[in-house]
C-alpha cells in the first residue's frame, strides 16, 4: 500500500476506538484513498457526524 499505510490495521483500531479516538484517527491519518476514508466514515456513529465536521474545519 502507498506510503506504508496499513489500512487493515487502521480499520481495526478505528473499529475499537472510542468517539474521540475515531475523530483523531480520521483527521490525522494520511495516505489513504478516498474509498478508504469512505469506509472509515461508514463505521463512524452517524449521530456524532457534527463533531467530526467540527474537527475537520
ZAMITOR-948185 format. One line per 8 residues: number of its first residue (from 1); their letters; for each residue x negated, y, z negated of N, C-alpha, C, CB. Coordinates in Angstrom, 3 decimals, always signed. Glycine has a CB too. Layout:
N
NUM	a	X,Y,Z,X,Y,Z,X,Y,Z,X,Y,Z ~ ...
END
This chain:
57
1	xxxxxxxx	-0.849,-1.186,+0.000,+0.000,+0.000,+0.000,-0.888,+1.241,+0.000,+0.962,+0.003,-1.227 ~ -0.410,+2.320,+0.548,-1.202,+3.518,+0.695,-1.597,+4.119,-0.647,-0.449,+4.528,+1.505 ~ -2.785,+4.700,-0.713,-3.307,+5.383,-1.892,-3.367,+4.491,-3.131,-2.464,+6.589,-2.186 ~ -3.369,+3.193,-2.979,-3.487,+2.294,-4.114,-2.277,+2.276,-5.031,-4.675,+2.657,-4.897 ~ -1.165,+2.796,-4.593,+0.046,+2.820,-5.404,+0.709,+1.450,-5.339,+1.022,+3.934,-4.925 ~ +0.943,+0.839,-6.498,+1.619,-0.442,-6.534,+3.080,-0.199,-6.905,+0.930,-1.416,-7.540 ~ +3.926,-0.158,-5.896,+5.321,+0.198,-6.114,+6.020,-0.790,-7.028,+6.050,+0.280,-4.795 ~ +5.704,-2.067,-6.930,+6.375,-3.054,-7.792,+6.088,-2.780,-9.263,+5.928,-4.483,-7.429
9	xxxxxxxx	+4.863,-2.383,-9.600,+4.537,-2.022,-10.983,+5.301,-0.775,-11.415,+3.025,-1.792,-11.138 ~ +5.345,+0.210,-10.540,+6.071,+1.444,-10.851,+7.549,+1.134,-11.058,+5.889,+2.492,-9.722 ~ +8.103,+0.308,-10.198,+9.520,-0.047,-10.302,+9.816,-0.767,-11.618,+9.936,-0.928,-9.115 ~ +8.951,-1.683,-12.015,+9.141,-2.391,-13.294,+9.091,-1.423,-14.468,+8.070,-3.485,-13.472 ~ +8.111,-0.519,-14.452,+8.008,+0.491,-15.519,+9.256,+1.363,-15.543,+6.747,+1.370,-15.326 ~ +9.716,+1.769,-14.368,+10.880,+2.641,-14.255,+12.122,+1.956,-14.817,+11.110,+3.045,-12.790 ~ +12.308,+0.691,-14.488,+13.493,-0.042,-14.946,+13.559,-0.130,-16.462,+13.506,-1.440,-14.355 ~ +12.434,-0.294,-17.133,+12.439,-0.476,-18.579,+12.243,+0.825,-19.348,+11.370,-1.449,-18.968
17	xxxxxxxx	+12.029,+1.918,-18.649,+11.761,+3.207,-19.296,+13.037,+3.844,-19.839,+11.087,+4.160,-18.312 ~ +12.854,+4.693,-20.857,+13.993,+5.484,-21.320,+14.170,+6.672,-20.364,+13.782,+5.972,-22.808 ~ +15.176,+7.478,-20.600,+15.520,+8.558,-19.672,+14.345,+9.508,-19.431,+16.712,+9.340,-20.205 ~ +13.697,+9.962,-20.502,+12.590,+10.905,-20.339,+11.421,+10.275,-19.585,+12.119,+11.405,-21.702 ~ +11.150,+9.012,-19.836,+10.084,+8.325,-19.104,+10.447,+8.170,-17.634,+9.803,+6.951,-19.725 ~ +11.714,+7.875,-17.338,+12.156,+7.778,-15.938,+11.911,+9.098,-15.215,+13.658,+7.394,-15.860 ~ +12.274,+10.191,-15.877,+12.088,+11.512,-15.277,+10.605,+11.771,-15.034,+12.687,+12.615,-16.182 ~ +9.776,+11.439,-16.016,+8.334,+11.651,-15.863,+7.769,+10.810,-14.717,+7.603,+11.314,-17.173
25	xxxxxxxx	+8.135,+9.549,-14.668,+7.653,+8.671,-13.592,+8.101,+9.222,-12.241,+8.174,+7.213,-13.786 ~ +9.370,+9.595,-12.125,+9.912,+10.056,-10.843,+9.238,+11.347,-10.387,+11.425,+10.267,-10.951 ~ +8.978,+12.248,-11.323,+8.461,+13.556,-10.932,+6.944,+13.615,-10.816,+8.912,+14.578,-11.912 ~ +6.225,+12.629,-11.361,+4.763,+12.708,-11.319,+4.109,+11.677,-10.421,+4.219,+12.562,-12.690 ~ +4.845,+10.666,-9.978,+4.256,+9.630,-9.131,+4.055,+10.169,-7.725,+5.145,+8.367,-9.105 ~ +2.863,+9.956,-7.208,+2.542,+10.403,-5.858,+2.267,+9.196,-4.971,+1.328,+11.359,-5.869 ~ +2.400,+9.385,-3.686,+2.032,+8.360,-2.729,+3.141,+7.398,-2.363,+0.904,+7.602,-3.252 ~ +4.362,+7.639,-2.845,+5.475,+6.767,-2.491,+6.141,+7.265,-1.217,+6.497,+6.690,-3.642
33	xxxxxxxx	+6.764,+6.363,-0.515,+7.517,+6.743,+0.677,+8.885,+7.280,+0.254,+7.672,+5.533,+1.650 ~ +9.572,+7.895,+1.174,+10.930,+8.385,+0.914,+11.823,+7.230,+0.487,+11.515,+9.084,+2.166 ~ +11.694,+6.101,+1.153,+12.513,+4.929,+0.808,+12.228,+4.439,-0.605,+12.267,+3.796,+1.805 ~ +10.976,+4.478,-1.017,+10.636,+4.048,-2.378,+11.218,+5.005,-3.411,+9.112,+3.952,-2.549 ~ +11.143,+6.304,-3.139,+11.762,+7.267,-4.057,+13.276,+7.048,-4.122,+11.448,+8.720,-3.616 ~ +13.880,+6.756,-2.996,+15.324,+6.479,-2.977,+15.658,+5.252,-3.808,+15.816,+6.282,-1.539 ~ +14.801,+4.242,-3.738,+15.036,+3.028,-4.524,+14.983,+3.328,-6.020,+14.004,+1.947,-4.166 ~ +14.035,+4.146,-6.442,+13.977,+4.545,-7.852,+15.210,+5.358,-8.221,+12.695,+5.358,-8.139
41	xxxxxxxx	+15.613,+6.232,-7.333,+16.775,+7.079,-7.609,+18.041,+6.249,-7.790,+16.972,+8.090,-6.482 ~ +18.163,+5.156,-7.069,+19.329,+4.277,-7.235,+19.364,+3.630,-8.618,+19.327,+3.191,-6.158 ~ +18.215,+3.537,-9.267,+18.151,+2.958,-10.618,+18.301,+4.013,-11.705,+16.836,+2.217,-10.808 ~ +18.368,+5.270,-11.327,+18.468,+6.360,-12.292,+19.915,+6.508,-12.743,+17.945,+7.686,-11.687 ~ +20.145,+6.719,-14.047,+21.526,+6.865,-14.541,+22.191,+8.115,-13.950,+21.541,+6.940,-16.090 ~ +23.220,+7.899,-13.176,+23.867,+8.975,-12.421,+24.369,+10.110,-13.316,+25.024,+8.413,-11.621 ~ +24.780,+9.790,-14.521,+25.304,+10.825,-15.409,+24.223,+11.809,-15.862,+25.950,+10.184,-16.620 ~ +22.948,+11.490,-15.598,+21.845,+12.363,-16.007,+21.092,+12.961,-14.812,+20.875,+11.587,-16.884
49	xxxxxxxx	+21.694,+12.921,-13.641,+21.032,+13.478,-12.466,+20.702,+14.959,-12.621,+21.898,+13.278,-11.250 ~ +21.520,+15.683,-13.371,+21.260,+17.106,-13.585,+19.927,+17.317,-14.298,+22.397,+17.743,-14.396 ~ +19.573,+16.448,-15.223,+18.284,+16.555,-15.928,+17.127,+16.307,-14.965,+18.218,+15.551,-17.106 ~ +17.285,+15.343,-14.085,+16.249,+15.072,-13.098,+16.106,+16.258,-12.148,+16.569,+13.785,-12.312 ~ +17.210,+16.833,-11.731,+17.161,+18.002,-10.844,+16.445,+19.152,-11.508,+18.567,+18.434,-10.437 ~ +16.734,+19.405,-12.782,+16.055,+20.497,-13.504,+14.557,+20.220,-13.609,+16.663,+20.678,-14.920 ~ +14.190,+18.994,-13.852,+12.773,+18.638,-13.982,+12.025,+18.819,-12.666,+12.632,+17.195,-14.463 ~ +12.735,+18.657,-11.572,+12.096,+18.770,-10.260,+12.014,+20.206,-9.758,+12.841,+17.934,-9.257
57	x	+12.691,+21.121,-10.406,+12.678,+22.502,-9.916,+11.606,+23.339,-10.571,+14.017,+23.144,-10.141
END
